[in-house]
Amino acid sequence: MMLLNIYITNIRWYKLIDNGLPWATFFSFFIWNIWLRRNKWVFKDKVPPHHLWLLHIRFLAWEWFSQQPNFVSTPTALTPFTPSTSVWIPPPIGSFKINCDASFHVSLGIAGLACICRDHLGTWVVGSGSKIKCSSPFHAEVLAIREALLLVTNVAGDSGIISSDCKKAVDEIQRPSLSNSVITNIIMDCRELLQALQGWDLIFERREYNASADLVARWVASNAHNSVSGLFWWNDPPSFVISTLCKDNVYGGSPPIPPPYPP
């Protein structure tokens, strides 16, 4: 009965957190993910770090929340939420986030790959780009994830997040069974690299959460036909992406700490 009362109290609490996300929405996803976390521990003997787990819950809550055309009427008269066209969600305080993306040039069979590493404040750490021959958009997205994993081993810290907007690629790399893909060797490389990176997690985010990396990947792909070198390295952000980074940082800064249960 006590647990039921706690649940009812929280889903009826209309306080807003995290730039307008209702606490009731976050709490609902929190409860659901406790069950998922328990199953992962029991059946796979694998439990992600708690700070990454909480961040993942936040992503899921925003994913659902941002798709709602209107809120249900509440005593606080909430207004509809309209997400920004460029939204970057920071990693936990003290860690890093690498957004990666690919842009496939169909007629040339060449892709532009991009990786952008930032800290929890949204500060640019390093960026990389490359163009490479590949067979499909999926092939290109897997290659971009591998580039991000290699970037971790070269420049980034002990913990963080790698974000891709290709769910199929993320799922294939995280799948425990052997891959049947025609690019199995690359997928296996990604699995081995990810397993070796303790404290790092690979996640899927929609494209609007990945706008800067998407822009860089398209810029690299647009140079696929000319004499520009196929490798790019930016210690400072290139001029063509600065405006998008500024829009990203509207949502920059350290992620909020979930509030305690209401009294």
Helices and strands as residue ranges (DSSP letters): H 2-11, E 16-17, E 21-22, H 23-44, H 50-65, E 96-105, E 110-119, E 124-133, H 137-155, E 160-164, H 167-174, H 184-196, E 200-204, G 207-209, H 211-222, E 231-234, G 239-241, H 242-248, G 249-251
